[in-house]
Amino acid sequence: INKEAMHNAIWFGFGEVDCNLIPSNHWAYDPVTCPKRDVDAAKSLLKEAGFDSSNPLEIKYFPEPGAMFQKIGEVLKQNLAEADVDMQVVVVDSPTWLDKVWFGVECSSGGHAGICKEYDLGDAWYTRTPDPDGLMQSVLRAKTDTSGWGGNNGMRYRNQRIEDLFDLGKGATDRQERKGYYKEIIDIVVNQDVPLIKIQSMPRFYGVSDRVQNAHVSPKGYWNSRDYTFVPQ
């Protein structure tokens, strides 16, 4: 994936390209080695698996409804085509996307607890809590090894070491100790299992009239619409 191309074409250079699930201005941020884009290496690995330009790997991408996500699909399709991967972009409405991508569809065999997926790639964007546990745990944890996919774990992903590290992180009070646990989580996700690929951190902008008083943005990045007052002209 050419993250820089997406960064410039979709977000016009705003935000920060990184593989780290923790933003660089967060106290728990600790740099990890990010994979480098290497189309030749990708082709070589695909060839070992029996795929090449005459027999391309065919996958389906279900973008979240919305112009931005369809633009991601366009860039992603071009990126993968360079490695002889034939990606089909399947555009559906919101209820269908939630059913097929986020919650999964039931099937008689395969998958976890009878849950199958009709797609190979999906997308998501998260506005998380300030603590590193809340930042990642709902995305990467599962209740059991065969069922109970909850939160934002659309990948149906489970790794027992990840489960243990999250518990260790919540049980520690020293920030430096906690940073080590979360860094290991990120290294496993980014460089070993790869259940997801982070494209970038996205900034959020708010424009507010000076007639709006007591307005603020919550620590999660959401506009707080409960406490503000409006001063009429």
C-alpha positions in Angstrom: 0.0 0.0 0.0 1.3 3.4 -1.0 0.4 5.4 2.1 2.0 8.5 1.0 -0.1 8.5 -2.2 -3.2 8.2 -0.1 -2.0 10.9 2.3 -1.6 13.4 -0.5 -4.5 12.4 -2.8 -7.2 11.9 -0.1 -6.2 14.0 2.9 -4.2 16.7 1.0 -1.1 16.3 3.2 -3.0 16.7 6.5 -2.3 14.2 9.3 0.6 11.8 9.9 1.5 8.7 8.0 2.7 6.0 10.4 2.2 2.3 11.1 2.0 2.8 14.8 -1.5 2.5 16.3 -0.6 5.1 18.9 -0.2 8.7 17.6 3.2 10.3 17.9 2.1 13.0 20.3 0.7 10.4 22.8 2.6 9.6 26.1 2.5 5.9 25.3 4.0 6.3 21.8 7.2 4.4 21.2 8.5 4.1 17.7 8.3 0.6 16.0 9.9 -0.5 12.8 7.4 0.0 10.0 7.3 -2.3 6.9 8.6 -0.6 3.8 6.6 -0.7 0.5 8.4 -3.2 -1.8 6.4 -4.2 -4.9 9.0 -6.6 -6.2 9.1 -8.4 -2.8 5.3 -8.6 -2.9 5.4 -10.1 -6.4 7.9 -12.6 -5.3 5.8 -13.7 -2.3 2.7 -14.0 -4.4 4.6 -16.0 -7.0 5.6 -18.5 -4.3 1.9 -18.8 -3.5 1.1 -19.5 -7.2 -0.1 -16.0 -8.3 1.3 -13.8 -11.0 0.1 -11.5 -13.8 -1.3 -14.4 -15.7 -3.1 -15.7 -12.6 -3.6 -12.7 -10.3 -4.8 -13.0 -6.8 -8.4 -11.8 -6.7 -9.8 -10.1 -3.6 -12.8 -8.0 -2.6 -12.8 -4.7 -0.8 -15.9 -3.4 0.8 -15.4 0.3 1.4 -17.4 2.0 4.1 -20.1 4.1 2.4 -18.9 7.6 1.6 -16.8 9.4 -1.0 -13.6 9.3 1.1 -13.7 5.6 1.5 -14.4 5.0 -2.2 -11.4 7.2 -3.0 -9.3 5.0 -0.7 -10.5 2.1 -2.8 -9.4 3.7 -6.0 -5.9 4.3 -4.7 -5.7 0.9 -3.1 -6.8 -0.8 -6.3 -4.0 1.0 -8.2 -1.4 0.1 -5.5 -2.3 -3.6 -5.5 -2.4 -3.8 -9.3 1.3 -3.0 -9.3 1.9 -6.2 -7.5 -0.5 -8.2 -9.8 -3.4 -8.3 -7.3 -6.8 -7.9 -8.9 -9.0 -6.1 -6.3 -12.7 -5.6 -6.8 -14.2 -2.6 -5.1 -17.8 -3.6 -3.9 -19.8 -0.5 -3.0 -22.9 -1.2 -0.9 -25.3 0.8 1.3 -24.7 1.3 5.0 -27.0 -1.4 6.4 -25.4 -4.0 4.0 -21.9 -2.8 4.9 -22.5 -3.1 8.6 -24.0 -6.6 8.1 -21.3 -8.0 5.8 -18.2 -6.2 7.1 -18.7 -5.2 10.7 -20.9 -7.9 12.1 -20.2 -10.7 9.6 -22.7 -13.1 8.0 -23.8 -16.4 9.4 -22.7 -19.6 7.5 -23.0 -23.3 8.1 -19.3 -24.0 8.2 -16.0 -22.3 8.6 -15.1 -19.1 10.4 -15.5 -18.6 14.1 -18.8 -19.6 15.7 -20.4 -19.8 12.3 -19.4 -16.3 11.3 -18.1 -16.0 7.7 -16.8 -13.0 5.8 -17.8 -12.1 2.2 -14.9 -9.8 1.8 -11.1 -9.8 2.0 -10.5 -6.1 2.9 -12.6 -3.6 4.8 -11.8 -0.2 6.4 -12.5 1.6 9.6 -11.6 4.8 11.3 -11.5 5.2 15.1 -11.7 8.1 17.5 -10.3 6.5 20.6 -9.9 7.3 24.3 -6.7 8.9 25.7 -5.6 5.8 27.6 -3.6 3.4 25.4 -5.8 0.5 26.6 -8.9 2.2 25.4 -7.1 3.3 22.3 -6.6 -0.3 21.0 -8.3 -3.0 23.1 -11.7 -2.9 21.5 -10.1 -3.3 18.1 -7.7 -6.1 18.8 -9.3 -8.2 21.6 -11.8 -11.0 21.4 -13.9 -12.5 24.2 -12.9 -16.1 23.5 -10.9 -17.9 20.8 -14.1 -19.1 19.0 -16.8 -16.5 19.6 -17.7 -13.2 21.2 -16.3 -10.8 18.7 -17.2 -7.5 20.1 -16.2 -3.8 20.1 -14.5 -2.8 16.9 -12.7 -6.1 16.1 -14.0 -6.4 12.5 -11.1 -8.6 11.6 -12.3 -11.5 13.9 -8.7 -11.4 15.3 -7.4 -13.1 18.3 -3.9 -13.7 19.7 -3.4 -15.0 23.2 -0.2 -13.0 23.7 -2.1 -9.8 22.8 -4.8 -10.7 25.3 -2.1 -11.2 28.0 -0.3 -8.0 27.2 -3.5 -5.9 27.5 -4.1 -7.4 30.9 -0.5 -6.6 31.9 -0.9 -3.1 30.7 -4.1 -2.5 32.7 -2.5 -4.0 35.8 0.5 -1.8 35.8 0.6 1.8 37.2 4.1 2.8 35.9 3.8 4.5 32.5 7.2 3.3 31.3 6.3 -0.3 32.1 2.9 0.1 30.4 4.6 1.6 27.3 6.6 -1.6 26.9 3.5 -3.8 26.9 1.8 -1.6 24.3 4.9 -1.4 22.1 5.0 -5.2 22.0 1.3 -5.3 21.1 1.9 -2.9 18.2 5.0 -4.9 17.0 3.0 -8.1 16.9 0.1 -6.4 15.0 2.3 -4.5 12.6 5.2 -6.8 11.8 3.9 -10.3 12.6 0.1 -11.0 12.4 -1.0 -8.0 10.4 -4.7 -8.2 11.0 -4.9 -4.6 9.9 -2.8 -1.9 8.3 -2.8 1.6 9.7 -2.7 4.2 6.9 -2.4 7.4 9.0 -3.6 9.5 11.8 -6.2 12.0 10.7 -6.7 15.5 12.2 -10.1 16.8 13.2 -11.0 20.4 12.7 -13.9 22.4 14.2 -15.0 25.9 13.4 -16.9 27.7 16.1 -18.5 31.2 16.1 -17.5 33.5 18.9 -21.2 33.5 19.8 -20.8 30.0 21.1 -19.6 29.9 24.7 -18.3 27.1 26.9 -17.6 25.0 23.9 -14.9 22.3 24.0 -13.8 19.1 22.4 -13.8 16.0 24.5 -10.5 13.9 25.1 -11.8 11.5 22.4 -11.8 14.2 19.8 -15.6 14.6 19.7 -17.4 17.9 19.8 -19.2 18.2 23.1 -22.7 19.5 22.3 -24.1 19.3 25.8 -22.6 22.2 27.8 -22.2 25.0 25.3 -24.4 28.1 25.3 -25.3 30.3 22.3 -25.2 34.1 22.7 -27.7 35.7 20.3 -26.8 38.9 18.5 
